[in-house]
Amino acid sequence: MIKERKSLAMYEVKELLEEARETEKGKELKGFIKKFSKLTNEKSKKLKEELEKLELIKLKQSDIIKIVDIAPENATELNKIFTETSLDADETAKILETIKSTK
């Protein structure tokens, strides 16, 4: 049964899988997450918190999740996340500096 619908970062999915009983699908998902995660769980949590503290109007929760999962290293990679809106140079710089400071 679905209790709540919200976007989750890969580190949050990993934590939920660790709490759940072991299944073949669970092991498969853990392997996928391990393969593609760029940051540790702790660094991902910190990055998410720091991005939320920026309080940028254009930065939605779903965008924060994507940034945490992908951890873009430059403006080009970051702008690929924002398909509905575009960031100005100041917003881009703030986000990239936040990412760099948590790596």
C-alpha positions in Angstrom: 0.0 0.0 0.0 1.3 3.5 -0.9 1.3 5.7 2.1 3.1 8.8 0.7 4.4 9.9 -2.7 7.6 11.9 -2.8 10.9 12.1 -4.6 13.7 10.2 -2.9 17.5 10.6 -3.5 19.4 7.4 -4.1 20.9 7.5 -0.6 17.3 7.6 0.9 16.3 4.6 -1.2 19.5 2.8 0.0 18.5 3.5 3.6 15.0 2.1 3.1 16.4 -1.0 1.4 18.7 -1.6 4.4 15.6 -1.6 6.7 13.6 -3.9 4.4 14.1 -7.7 4.3 16.6 -9.0 1.8 15.2 -10.0 -1.6 16.8 -10.5 -5.0 15.3 -7.2 -6.2 16.6 -5.4 -3.1 20.1 -6.7 -3.8 19.9 -5.7 -7.4 18.8 -2.1 -6.4 21.5 -1.8 -3.8 24.1 -2.8 -6.5 22.6 -0.2 -8.9 22.8 2.5 -6.2 26.3 1.6 -5.2 27.4 1.7 -8.8 26.0 5.1 -9.6 26.2 7.0 -6.3 28.8 9.7 -6.4 28.6 10.7 -2.8 28.4 8.8 0.5 25.1 8.8 2.4 26.5 11.4 4.9 27.7 13.7 2.2 24.5 13.3 0.2 22.4 14.2 3.3 24.6 17.2 4.0 24.4 18.4 0.4 20.6 18.1 0.4 20.4 20.2 3.6 22.8 22.8 2.3 20.9 23.1 -1.0 17.6 23.5 0.9 19.2 26.3 3.0 20.0 28.3 -0.2 16.2 29.0 -0.5 16.4 29.7 -4.2 13.0 30.2 -5.7 13.8 28.2 -8.9 15.2 25.3 -6.9 12.4 22.8 -6.3 12.6 19.7 -4.1 12.7 17.4 -7.2 15.7 19.5 -8.5 17.5 19.1 -5.2 17.1 15.3 -5.4 18.5 15.3 -8.9 21.4 17.5 -7.9 22.2 15.2 -4.9 22.1 12.1 -7.1 24.1 13.5 -10.0 26.4 15.9 -8.2 27.1 18.0 -11.3 30.6 19.5 -11.5 30.0 22.3 -13.9 27.4 24.7 -15.2 26.6 22.6 -18.3 25.9 19.5 -16.2 23.8 21.5 -13.7 21.7 23.2 -16.4 20.7 19.8 -17.9 18.7 19.2 -14.7 16.7 22.4 -15.1 14.5 21.7 -18.1 11.5 23.9 -17.1 13.5 27.0 -16.0 17.0 28.4 -16.4 19.3 29.5 -13.7 21.2 32.8 -13.8 24.9 32.9 -13.3 24.6 33.8 -9.5 22.3 30.9 -8.8 24.5 28.5 -10.8 27.5 29.7 -8.9 25.8 29.2 -5.5 24.7 25.7 -6.3 28.1 24.6 -7.7 29.9 26.1 -4.7 27.6 24.2 -2.4 28.2 21.0 -4.2 32.0 21.6 -4.2 32.0 22.3 -0.5 30.3 19.0 0.4 32.4 16.7 -1.8 
